Amino acid sequence: MTKKEINKAIVKRFLTFVEEVFPNYEIDDSGEGGRISFVPLEGEIDNVIEFHRSRLTLDTFNWSSNQTKQDCTVMEEMLKVIELEIKE
């Protein structure tokens, strides 16, 4: 697999994981290609989680709720697992 194919496979599998495990977030892909936002269905917009496709990183605001920060940590851990599995 090329780097591009590996990255696409990781992103696809990660988004499937988020859809299944975090139904309380709406996946918002603005179509610009660089970032995907996980927007909470209930709550404040300050609790959004950003996923950077090209760098395969996640971040959220410092002032996000503790639950959002915990969700982001779980997502980061699973993203690492997915990366390792696909790159092997």
N, C-alpha and C positions, 0 to 999 in steps of 0.2 A: 504494500500500500504506500502511496505517496503521502507526504505530510498533510496535504490538503484533504485527502480521503480519510486519513486518521482523525484529523480535526473534525470533519463532518460527522464521522461515526460517533465520536465522543459527544459532540453537541446533541445529536439525535437521541442517543441513549440517555444522556443527562436530562433532557427535556421530558422524556418519557417518565423517568424517575420522579421528577418534580410534579408532573400531572397526576401520577398515581399516589404519591405520598403526601403531597401538599395541595389538596383540593381547595383549600381556603385562599389560594393565590390564583389570580388570573395571569396567564402568560401573555405579555404585550410585546410583540415584535413590531417595532415601528417601521420595519422594512428597509431601514438604512443599512442593515447588515452587521453593524458593529456591536450593538448592545441589545439585550433582551431584558425587559423589566418583569419582575414578579410582583404584581400589585395585589395587596390584600383586598379581598372582596368586602370585608367589613373593617372599619378602622380608618386611620389617617393615612394620607399619602406619604407622610414621613416614614412610614414603615415599609417602603418599597425596597426590594433587593434587586440590584443590578448585576447581570451576568455579561461579562465581556467575552464574546465568542473567540476572538483571535488569540487572546491571552489566556483563556480558560480560567478566569478569576471571577470572584464574587465580591461585592461590597454593599454596604448599607450605611446610612447616616450614623454618626456617633450618638445622636439623640433618639435613634429608633428605640422602640420598646424592647424590653429584655426578651420577649418571645420572638420577635423578629431577629434579634441577634442570635438566639439559640437556633432558630430555623436556618439561618445563614450558615452557622457552624456545621449543622448536620448536612446541608447541601455541599459545603466545601469538602467534608470528609468523604461523601459519596462520590464527588467529582474526582477526587484523588484515586479512589478505588477503580472507578471506570477507566480513568487514564491508564492506570497500571495494567488492567485487564486487556485493553485494546492494543496497547503498545507492545505487549508480549508476543 
